[in-house]
Amino acid sequence: MLSHKKPDSHINVKVEFGEGEGKVPLNAISERAEAYKPKERVTYKMIKEYIEAKYGFKVHTAYIAEVKRDLGLPMYDAPNVVEELKQPRKHPTAEKVEAIKDALTHFGAI
């Protein structure tokens, strides 16, 4: 029923693009579009690849999560999280923590 309803009134908008008075410049439109573009999500895989390329060693995703938790960065709910670990969790070394923090600053997460 709602789709067959007729509008109460109409608004006509005429926009002219180009250079000059009363016209919207095209470069301003592209700048506004760039401002509204969402930032790329930083994945754990991207962080791991960056650290391996720059520092030459691998880090576990649990280490990345621990550093993010320590820094208070937003974390997404894991669908496969367990309440109790089978083995106690190992903590990352100071070298790995610094590498992870460097990667997070590189990607703009910090």
C-alpha positions in Angstrom: 0.0 0.0 0.0 2.8 2.4 0.8 4.5 2.0 -2.5 1.4 3.2 -4.4 1.1 6.4 -2.4 1.6 9.6 -4.4 4.0 12.2 -3.1 2.7 15.4 -1.4 5.1 17.7 -3.1 8.2 17.7 -5.3 11.5 19.4 -5.0 13.5 20.2 -8.1 17.2 20.7 -7.7 19.4 21.9 -10.6 23.2 21.6 -10.1 25.7 22.9 -12.6 29.2 21.5 -12.6 32.3 23.3 -13.8 34.1 26.6 -13.1 32.3 29.9 -12.5 29.9 31.6 -10.2 27.1 29.4 -8.9 28.6 26.2 -10.2 30.1 23.3 -8.2 33.7 22.6 -9.1 34.5 18.9 -10.0 37.6 18.7 -8.0 35.7 19.6 -4.8 33.4 16.7 -5.4 36.3 14.2 -5.6 37.9 15.7 -2.5 34.6 15.2 -0.6 34.3 11.7 -1.8 37.9 10.9 -0.6 37.0 12.3 2.8 34.0 10.0 3.1 35.9 6.9 2.0 36.2 4.4 4.9 39.6 3.5 6.1 41.0 0.1 5.1 40.7 -2.5 7.9 44.0 -3.7 9.3 44.0 -7.5 9.5 46.2 -9.7 11.6 47.6 -11.2 8.4 48.7 -7.7 7.2 50.4 -7.1 10.5 52.2 -10.5 10.4 53.4 -9.9 6.9 54.7 -6.4 7.7 56.6 -7.7 10.7 58.1 -10.6 8.8 59.2 -8.4 5.9 60.7 -5.6 8.1 62.1 -7.6 11.1 62.5 -11.1 9.7 60.6 -13.0 12.4 57.1 -14.3 12.7 54.6 -13.3 15.5 51.6 -15.3 16.6 48.1 -13.7 16.4 47.7 -14.2 20.2 50.7 -11.8 20.7 49.1 -9.2 18.4 45.8 -9.6 20.3 47.6 -9.2 23.7 49.4 -6.0 22.6 46.1 -4.6 21.2 44.4 -5.4 24.5 47.2 -3.8 26.5 46.9 -0.6 24.4 43.1 -0.6 24.7 42.4 -0.8 21.0 39.0 -2.1 19.9 38.8 -5.9 19.6 36.1 -7.8 17.7 34.3 -10.7 19.3 35.8 -14.0 18.3 33.1 -16.6 17.5 35.4 -19.5 18.5 36.7 -18.2 21.8 37.3 -20.7 24.6 36.7 -20.0 28.3 39.6 -22.0 29.6 42.9 -22.5 27.7 44.4 -26.0 27.5 48.0 -24.6 28.0 49.0 -21.4 29.8 49.5 -18.5 27.4 53.0 -17.4 26.7 53.7 -13.7 26.6 55.6 -12.0 23.8 59.1 -10.8 24.2 59.9 -7.1 24.4 61.3 -7.2 20.9 58.1 -8.7 19.5 56.0 -6.2 21.4 57.9 -3.3 19.9 57.6 -4.8 16.4 53.8 -5.2 16.8 53.5 -1.6 18.1 55.6 -0.4 15.1 53.3 -2.3 12.7 50.2 -0.9 14.3 51.5 2.7 14.0 52.5 1.9 10.4 48.9 0.9 9.6 47.5 3.9 11.6 45.8 1.8 14.3 47.6 3.7 17.0 
